[in-house]
Structure formats: structure tokens, C-alpha cells
Amino acid sequence: MSRTTTPFGFHSTASEVLRSVDLSGKRAIVTGGASGIGLETSRALVNAGAEVTLAVRRPEAAQQAAPELRAANRGDVHIAALDLADLASVRQFTRQWSGPLHILVNNAGVMAIPDLQTTAQGWEMQFATNFLGHFALANGLHHALKEAEGARIVSLSSSAQLLGPVVFDDLHFRFRAYEPWAAYAQAKTACALMAVEATRRWQHEGIFANAVHPGAIATNLQKHTGGLKTPVERRKTPEQGAATSVLLAASPLLEGVGGRYFEDCNEAVVVDRRTPDFTGVAPYAIDAANAKRLWEVASQLMGMQV
């Protein structure tokens, strides 16, 4: 399987990536789509003509972003409540959705929560929010993605996948000591693996999923970390950070491509050890056996049929 490359790169912006793309008639959901790179992802999709639903934890806050997005006079914008850490909220969202869904951008997330927090089910919060909530969302919207007869899922991962794998024997830190970055790494590795298995299971229905590392961007995501620690030359603007997401979501260059991990608008190189500049993807983060096992474990946690 050859590595997928494009004419775009580190400095490309979301608007540049979709400059000649027409998404009229396409429907998209962007979780966390009213702030940070989620907002820039939503903006690029709307400007290309898509109907975009901002799936957010605080709909009242998103109301401030909607008029600006609608001003493009291209695609339409909707706002819907979604708390990824609350399965009841996820299920309510998916039950209310009707009609086809062409693009699902699993963008929302939390990073490096200092102390162990768990959901009502006892699941570690970063794993639950970043991965399990999006897993439940994608499965709940499977019928809508299938109805689109050509759909894409974008799973926001991170270079943090290079910090460690999914620890299947202790997903929720019930035995090992909680460490914020270990929890974040596990969650983001899980997001990459989700794209691998979703593609394997659903590509015959025209559904393809890919994972993305958006880059180092100063957003509210770093509120627990004291801000970016990345060297200035490796930092991106929010619009540059959204470029790879919208490339995977809508570019014709990625037609029929799935189960891969992208950074800087190109498929990442598989590395055999952590690189100094945190580029590349670890083998365990795209391993088919790991992806299948994770899907089965997540399904069991939620009482779903595998």
C-alpha cells in the first residue's frame, strides 16, 4: 500500500485545500465545531457549500459563531447539543438526526486533565471523551453515513500517539497510577485505531475513515497544560491546523482512501521509535489487530453487538 501524498503541506490552510471543491448538497457534522480548529474546519466546509451542524457541549456559546459562518452565503449552519462524555447525550443526538450524512469530523476533545476524572460509567475522562464518545457517535450515525452513498469520517488524533499505546488491560487507570499525558496518549492512539477498523468494516458501504494530527495550535485545548511547549517553527495557526481535517473530509484527492493517519496534509511515515520532532505514526496506532480488538472492547463497554 503506497503512501498517500498531496500538493499541500505544513503551511497550507483549510481554505486553500478546499479552494476548488464544491460541497453543495453535502451534510456535515463537526464536533466542537464552534471554537479553535473546529471552527476553522466548519468555516471551510460552509464556504465550500456544505450544510454543517456544530455539535457542541454548550450550544449557547456556539450561537456567537453561527452568524459569522452563515455570512458566507454558501452552506447552512445548525447548532446541536452534544456532550461526548455523556452517552445519553450522544444517543439523543443520533436519534434526532435524520437523512444522509456525508462528513463526520470527530474534532472535539480534552487534553491532559491533571487529576483522574471518570464518567458515570467509571470510564477515564480523556478516553471517554476523545474516543468512546466519538465511537458511540459514529456507530449511532452509521445508518446516515451509509445513506450518503459515499461518506467520510475524520478522526482527530495527535502526535501524542507517539507517547504510548492503548493499554487494554487497564484502560481506565484502575491499577496503574494516573498520568495525564499517558491518558491523553492512549485516547489519541485509540482515535487513530478507530479510523482503521471503521474503514475495514464499512468501506463496502462507501464509508472511509482517516485519522489526523492537526499540528500544534494554541487553542483552549491546552488549558490544563500551561500553553504550547512546541518550538515556534512547528506551530500552526488554527486555519493551518484545520487544513488536514478538511483535506480528509472533502478533497477529491482522498477519494477511496481510508484507515490511514495524516499530518501536514500528507500520510505520515510509520516510525520505529519516537522522533525528536514528534512526526510520524507509531506502528501500534495503525495496527489492524489492535484496531479490531479496540472496536470489540468499546462495543462491549457500550453493550453493542460487535
Buried (B, 14 or more C-beta within 10 A) or exposed (E): EEEBEBEBEBEBBBBBBBEEBEBEEBBBBBBBBBBBBBBBBBBBBBBBBBBBBBBBBEBEEBEEBBEEBBEBEBBBBEBBBBBBBBBEBBBBBBEEBEEBBBBBBBBBBBBBBEEBBBBEEEBBBBBBBBBBBBBBBBBBBBEBBBBBEBBBBBBBBBBBBBBBBBBEEEBBBEEEEBBBBBBBBBBBBBBBBBBBBBBBBBBEBBBBBBBBBBBBBBBEBBEEBEEBEBEEEBBBBBBBBBBBBBBBBBBEBBEEBBBBBBBBBBBBEEBEEBEEEBBBBBEBBBBEEBBBBBBEBBBEBBEBEE
